[in-house]
Amino acid sequence: MASFSRPVFRGVSSQARSCLVGSPKKQTNFPVLYPGPEYATIQISHHHTSNLIPEEDDPMAPKYCFLADTLRLEIASGQYSDSQMLPTEQQLCQRFQSSRQTVRRALSMLEEEKLITRRQGSGSRLREPSREEALSDRSIVVMTTYISDYIFPGLLQGMEGALTAHGSAPLLYATQNQVATERKILQTLLIRKDLDGILVEGSKTALPNPNLDLYHKLLDQGVRLVFLNGSYPELSYIPSVLADDCGGGRLLAEHLHKKGHQHIGGIFKSDDRQGILRYAGFVQALRDLSLPMEDSQLFWYNTESRKSFHSDAFVDAVLESLRGCSALVCYNDEIALRVVTRLRRKGVAVPGEVAVVSFDNSQYSELAPVRITSLSHGEQNLGELAATLLLRTLQEEQCQSQVVPWVLVEKESG
């Protein structure tokens, strides 16, 4: 598990920070919770707060710090409702056997931290958060198939930008596109009672999913879901952000036909929905263009066989099975890079003898010996769009799925 992290003391007043880190005893045993939007990402349930009572006899902490710590914890535990006034200065003086000056310093700290509002003659009450701050209080999880692989750093950067702009610091999980790992993560998330929303990139979305029961339980708990790259068919009513993969497959086949190719092959991924839809658009275009559609023109791989493309012998076998095709549509740039690299090393001219086109217009398309013609989302980042959609659902908006079109970026490979 990884997380988009923020400093624990971000936004906390310098006085409060000195109180927290001044005492070694507190630093190791006192993980203080700041429930406001600009504070710590640590979240502590109510039943934990009994273990977090500040120590009044700490000689290194001024008394107003102890008083502020105590009130802060009481606020975090829900002791004061949104409309309830905090105790008066006089009541706090009596409770803590402190001077009015000490009490006012403690309340000033809480006001500076935007936990309370104070009005002369009216007392102190909890501060009503703004709409943006209410979002920042949300507990959000991002669950993707991968983190550092291929295009995922860019997707995650888009998600992080959208979420942190609203003060959210989501936890990040990766399934490695394994449904068993996905299940373990979902079981962990079901235990949490503070979870508000999950941005999900499903695992092996082209296959029947055994984890639908857990998704339904999360929905029953009121957790909001948004899917990236399409949802499972049984959860198609959940908002999602996805590319027009069927349209993309058609676009690439039509592009190659315009270049004069009559025998067009394809390499597609069988266990992800994107692969099935890209294939669907591809074969629809071949049919509509009256081009040959033979099983020998296709090669299928899955998550488990993906790493085999790192083997020259494996890529050679794939190319041999597709011999006779003058052009190839690849599932993504990662596969296209291996195909183009191997073709060139075998002395095959690209695109003179075999043209190669692909999806994602990633940096992989620029690293090939011949720059790869590939489909792009233009300026749109699917991760950012999905995160924004999740934030909208958390604001009780009625949201529809978003389908993002592909744009052809023509380069030298075809």
Stockholm file with secondary structure:
# STOCKHOLM 1.0

chainA/1-414         MASFSRPVFRGVSSQARSCLVGSPKKQTNFPVLYPGPEYATIQISHHHTSNLIPEEDDPMAPKYCFLADTLRLEIASGQYSDSQMLPTEQQLCQRFQSSRQTVRRALSMLEEEKLITRRQGSGSRLREPSREEALSDRSIVVMTTYISDYIFPGLLQGMEGALTAHGSAPLLYATQNQVATERKILQTLLIRKDLDGILVEGSKTALPNPNLDLYHKLLDQGVRLVFLNGSYPELSYIPSVLADDCGGGRLLAEHLHKKGHQHIGGIFKSDDRQGILRYAGFVQALRDLSLPMEDSQLFWYNTESRKSFHSDAFVDAVLESLRGCSALVCYNDEIALRVVTRLRRKGVAVPGEVAVVSFDNSQYSELAPVRITSLSHGEQNLGELAATLLLRTLQEEQCQSQVVPWVLVEKESG
#=GR chainA/1-414 SS CEECCCCTTTTCCHHHHHHHHSCHHHHHHCCCCCCSTTSCSCCCCGGGGGGGCCCTTCTTSCHHHHHHHHHHHHHHTTCSCTTCBCCCHHHHHHHHTCCHHHHHHHHHHHHHTTSEEEETTTEEEECCCCHHHHHHTCCEEEEESCSSSTTHHHHHHHHHHHHHTTTCCCEEEECTTCHHHHHHHHHHHHHCSSCCEEEECCSSTTSCCTTHHHHHHHHHTTCEEEEESCCCGGGTTSCEEEECHHHHHHHHHHHHHHTTCSSEEEEEESSSHHHHHHHHHHHHHHHHTTCCCCGGGEEEECTTTGGGGGSHHHHHHHHHHTTTCSEEEESSHHHHHHHHHHHHHTTCCTTTTCEEEEESCCHHHHHSSSCCEEEECTTCCHHHHHHHHHHHHHTTCCCCCEEECCEEECCSCC
#=GC SS_cons         CEECCCCTTTTCCHHHHHHHHSCHHHHHHCCCCCCSTTSCSCCCCGGGGGGGCCCTTCTTSCHHHHHHHHHHHHHHTTCSCTTCBCCCHHHHHHHHTCCHHHHHHHHHHHHHTTSEEEETTTEEEECCCCHHHHHHTCCEEEEESCSSSTTHHHHHHHHHHHHHTTTCCCEEEECTTCHHHHHHHHHHHHHCSSCCEEEECCSSTTSCCTTHHHHHHHHHTTCEEEEESCCCGGGTTSCEEEECHHHHHHHHHHHHHHTTCSSEEEEEESSSHHHHHHHHHHHHHHHHTTCCCCGGGEEEECTTTGGGGGSHHHHHHHHHHTTTCSEEEESSHHHHHHHHHHHHHTTCCTTTTCEEEEESCCHHHHHSSSCCEEEECTTCCHHHHHHHHHHHHHTTCCCCCEEECCEEECCSCC
//
